């Protein structure tokens, strides 16, 4: 019996298309581990606070987290040199392990922006993508953390919380049972593209600033077009200090980490 | 007991009862569907047809559509800008509602009729810039009394238009120009991308 169904074929065309579009550079030597990026990201993207209990269950929700890497602890405490910090978010892999495992195509690759997407309204919450992500960048909504009922205001619903005013209208409020992750602040990318188009020009270098990069007091995060060799992010990524996380897995992440002094 | 019930249902009286029951279920369902298709009640019974036929442009009251994501709904001050110069405003009982809003400085809480779900991020500006007219999606408002939505605004409807307007066919690319073809392909990639609307 033959079928007419056209199933998508997942191929590794990574060697052929190394270009990419949007990319990020994180300078680990500049990062002080202040967590400003974490706070800014949660505010910008309506990432909920899960509370102590759920956090203890390992259900904390952050699109970006600051990993601490202790160096020089093997001898004794006098030998402690420094703590190295590594802000880690979705690496927007070109060859993403999360995408082929989604049974409902909710984790798809954006062909126009060349980043990974999570389509919230398609997601059924199997959590395969998070289990297959080598960077553990995806987080799952175990509950309805935001009491969000469209159309309700403080006037007609006493249980309505004033805190809902902090929600960013440009980003969907996710509901229970939906996977989510860093989007490279795609709402800001769209806004900049929209403005540029209305003014009849291309998006300028440095026009799109994700919330984490905007909040970083040390300017450790740079964002821009990696297909433009003249952009700040391309020049920063070219230095010999750059490395990709789990490069040997051939996921081709779009985030470059700089470390190792000037 | 059950057998008795079946026998009664087969009698003429029983058949009439079954018919009445089926009819009431059907009419309730029909009424339910009918109520979902009614335009919502507005705080002011604003007549779109009168204003459009008087020559008021859509963008006069909904100016955000030209440059922004949301077209916006007019405040009572926008209404008053014209209506304070019109003698009928003081006499008409329908316009007394507007006068009440203005004099008490109450905001008019219009009920939007053309809405998309929370997980869809629709922007008006690119659609106006692409040369679409308001009536392409919102219907001819010169024939509509109280604002209503003429379309089922779902994703298939959006994508049909996006695909039609970026198809590499005779209509969009009459000269079969490879440059136009590449541009259409790029547009199609962008306009059928999940991340363009869902984020």
HADDOCK unambig.tbl for C-alpha pairs under 7 A between the chains (distance, minus, plus):
assign (segid A and resid 110 and name CA) (segid B and resid 193 and name CA) 6.07 0.50 0.50
assign (segid A and resid 110 and name CA) (segid B and resid 194 and name CA) 6.84 0.50 0.50
assign (segid A and resid 110 and name CA) (segid B and resid 195 and name CA) 6.13 0.50 0.50
assign (segid A and resid 111 and name CA) (segid B and resid 189 and name CA) 6.48 0.50 0.50
assign (segid A and resid 111 and name CA) (segid B and resid 193 and name CA) 6.70 0.50 0.50
assign (segid A and resid 112 and name CA) (segid B and resid 189 and name CA) 5.85 0.50 0.50
assign (segid A and resid 112 and name CA) (segid B and resid 190 and name CA) 5.13 0.50 0.50
assign (segid A and resid 112 and name CA) (segid B and resid 193 and name CA) 6.79 0.50 0.50
assign (segid A and resid 117 and name CA) (segid B and resid 195 and name CA) 6.37 0.50 0.50
assign (segid A and resid 119 and name CA) (segid B and resid 198 and name CA) 6.20 0.50 0.50
assign (segid A and resid 119 and name CA) (segid B and resid 199 and name CA) 6.83 0.50 0.50
assign (segid A and resid 121 and name CA) (segid B and resid 119 and name CA) 6.86 0.50 0.50
assign (segid A and resid 171 and name CA) (segid B and resid 199 and name CA) 6.22 0.50 0.50
assign (segid A and resid 172 and name CA) (segid B and resid 118 and name CA) 6.14 0.50 0.50
assign (segid A and resid 172 and name CA) (segid B and resid 119 and name CA) 5.15 0.50 0.50
assign (segid A and resid 172 and name CA) (segid B and resid 199 and name CA) 6.31 0.50 0.50
